[in-house]
Amino acid sequence: MYRKIQDEDPRYPVVSLFNLENDPQETKNLAKDYPELVEELLEEAEIAIENAPKPWRTDMIHVDAPVSFLL
């Protein structure tokens, strides 16, 4: 799925894979060169975050928060 999205618009990579030892500035995305490794790492990431708490959203406000009507 991720590779299909990335192929549609490669200017904004969805998945990135870098060799930090040889490319510390992260200039060459190796994700297309190693699709099996990308799939393996994505599966590991899904397992790691499966039971993680939901992230705090900073674009939400509490329903009882005061609202200013002044613009």
Backbone as CSV, one residue per row, in Angstrom:
resi,resn,N_x,N_y,N_z,CA_x,CA_y,CA_z,C_x,C_y,C_z
1,MET,0.827,-1.199,0.000,0.000,0.000,0.000,0.871,1.263,0.000
2,TYR,1.865,1.318,0.911,2.685,2.526,1.020,3.465,2.790,-0.254
3,ARG,3.987,1.714,-0.862,4.765,1.904,-2.082,3.901,2.439,-3.208
4,LYS,2.636,1.998,-3.280,1.737,2.491,-4.326,1.499,3.990,-4.154
5,ILE,1.253,4.420,-2.924,1.042,5.843,-2.646,2.297,6.635,-3.008
6,GLN,3.447,6.099,-2.643,4.696,6.799,-2.911,4.973,6.872,-4.412
7,ASP,4.643,5.823,-5.141,4.857,5.831,-6.588,3.994,6.881,-7.275
8,GLU,2.811,7.140,-6.723,1.910,8.133,-7.319,2.461,9.548,-7.180
9,ASP,3.181,9.821,-6.102,3.762,11.150,-5.914,5.102,11.019,-5.197
10,PRO,6.177,10.696,-5.932,7.476,10.452,-5.303,8.126,11.681,-4.677
11,ARG,7.572,12.871,-4.920,8.151,14.071,-4.297,7.974,14.046,-2.788
12,TYR,6.949,13.390,-2.308,6.653,13.316,-0.876,6.648,11.859,-0.446
13,PRO,7.812,11.299,-0.148,7.866,9.867,0.176,7.088,9.526,1.437
14,VAL,6.344,8.456,1.335,5.586,7.953,2.476,6.497,7.081,3.339
15,VAL,7.360,6.322,2.670,8.286,5.429,3.352,9.702,5.804,2.945
16,SER,10.573,5.906,3.925,11.969,6.227,3.652,12.856,5.203,4.338
17,LEU,13.934,4.861,3.669,14.917,3.945,4.221,16.291,4.486,3.831
18,PHE,17.117,4.732,4.831,18.426,5.312,4.576,19.516,4.471,5.226
19,ASN,20.692,4.455,4.624,21.878,3.874,5.222,22.604,5.027,5.906
20,LEU,22.368,5.184,7.184,22.911,6.336,7.906,24.424,6.316,8.015
21,GLU,25.014,5.138,7.946,26.482,5.062,8.009,27.098,5.666,6.747
22,ASN,26.521,5.355,5.593,27.066,5.851,4.323,26.414,7.145,3.850
23,ASP,25.264,7.459,4.397,24.504,8.626,3.942,23.875,9.334,5.143
24,PRO,24.698,9.929,6.026,24.156,10.543,7.240,23.232,11.737,6.978
25,GLN,23.320,12.333,5.790,22.441,13.458,5.464,21.098,12.992,4.886
26,GLU,20.927,11.671,4.771,19.681,11.085,4.265,19.297,11.674,2.907
27,THR,20.211,11.576,1.950,19.956,12.129,0.618,19.442,11.096,-0.371
28,LYS,19.681,9.796,-0.110,19.239,8.758,-1.037,18.274,7.812,-0.333
29,ASN,17.004,7.870,-0.727,15.986,6.994,-0.182,16.139,5.617,-0.823
30,LEU,16.420,4.608,-0.018,16.663,3.250,-0.503,15.422,2.362,-0.449
31,ALA,14.277,2.914,-0.120,13.068,2.109,0.058,12.714,1.304,-1.188
32,LYS,12.847,1.889,-2.364,12.520,1.156,-3.591,13.540,0.055,-3.891
33,ASP,14.754,0.224,-3.413,15.798,-0.772,-3.659,15.672,-1.989,-2.746
34,TYR,15.013,-1.839,-1.611,14.894,-2.906,-0.624,13.434,-3.069,-0.173
35,PRO,12.538,-3.430,-1.080,11.114,-3.507,-0.712,10.812,-4.564,0.355
36,GLU,11.555,-5.675,0.355,11.307,-6.715,1.365,11.659,-6.201,2.759
37,LEU,12.764,-5.485,2.854,13.170,-4.926,4.141,12.161,-3.885,4.611
38,VAL,11.670,-3.064,3.695,10.662,-2.051,4.044,9.418,-2.743,4.597
39,GLU,8.946,-3.797,3.923,7.758,-4.510,4.400,7.994,-5.099,5.784
40,GLU,9.167,-5.691,5.992,9.507,-6.279,7.287,9.516,-5.213,8.383
41,LEU,10.133,-4.072,8.105,10.197,-3.002,9.101,8.823,-2.399,9.376
42,LEU,7.985,-2.280,8.329,6.634,-1.767,8.539,5.811,-2.717,9.402
43,GLU,5.962,-4.017,9.180,5.259,-4.996,10.010,5.708,-4.891,11.458
44,GLU,7.017,-4.755,11.682,7.530,-4.587,13.046,6.986,-3.320,13.684
45,ALA,6.912,-2.247,12.920,6.398,-0.982,13.449,4.928,-1.111,13.827
46,GLU,4.143,-1.786,12.988,2.719,-1.973,13.299,2.547,-2.732,14.605
47,ILE,3.357,-3.772,14.814,3.290,-4.545,16.055,3.694,-3.674,17.237
48,ALA,4.731,-2.869,17.061,5.232,-2.027,18.150,4.203,-0.995,18.598
49,ILE,3.413,-0.468,17.658,2.455,0.582,18.028,1.031,0.063,18.214
50,GLU,0.858,-1.242,18.066,-0.480,-1.840,18.151,-1.227,-1.456,19.420
51,ASN,-0.558,-1.523,20.551,-1.205,-1.232,21.830,-0.722,0.067,22.451
52,ALA,-0.092,0.901,21.651,0.403,2.175,22.158,-0.771,3.118,22.434
53,PRO,-0.629,3.994,23.405,-1.702,4.966,23.648,-1.850,5.905,22.458
54,LYS,-3.041,6.399,22.275,-3.305,7.329,21.179,-2.490,8.604,21.393
55,PRO,-1.930,9.171,20.332,-1.141,10.394,20.486,-2.025,11.577,20.871
56,TRP,-1.441,12.499,21.579,-2.134,13.718,21.985,-2.295,14.613,20.776
57,ARG,-3.512,15.027,20.518,-3.756,15.905,19.372,-3.774,17.341,19.845
58,THR,-2.937,18.153,19.241,-2.848,19.553,19.657,-3.833,20.446,18.919
59,ASP,-4.583,19.856,17.976,-5.548,20.665,17.243,-6.954,20.551,17.823
60,MET,-7.052,19.975,19.018,-8.364,19.799,19.645,-8.438,20.654,20.905
61,ILE,-9.631,21.087,21.236,-9.849,21.819,22.483,-10.920,21.100,23.278
62,HIS,-10.893,21.272,24.581,-11.876,20.649,25.455,-13.232,21.309,25.253
63,VAL,-14.268,20.517,25.333,-15.619,21.028,25.092,-15.992,22.136,26.078
64,ASP,-15.436,22.129,27.287,-15.762,23.149,28.285,-14.775,24.308,28.312
65,ALA,-13.856,24.356,27.366,-12.867,25.436,27.331,-13.559,26.759,27.002
66,PRO,-13.107,27.856,27.630,-13.726,29.153,27.331,-13.452,29.569,25.880
67,VAL,-14.424,30.220,25.306,-14.309,30.661,23.922,-14.442,32.170,23.867
68,SER,-13.562,32.803,23.139,-13.627,34.239,22.977,-14.429,34.566,21.719
69,PHE,-15.304,35.558,21.821,-16.100,35.947,20.661,-15.517,37.174,19.986
70,LEU,-14.403,37.668,20.514,-13.745,38.813,19.922,-12.859,38.361,18.763
71,LEU,-12.873,39.073,17.707,-12.011,38.703,16.574,-10.881,39.668,16.445
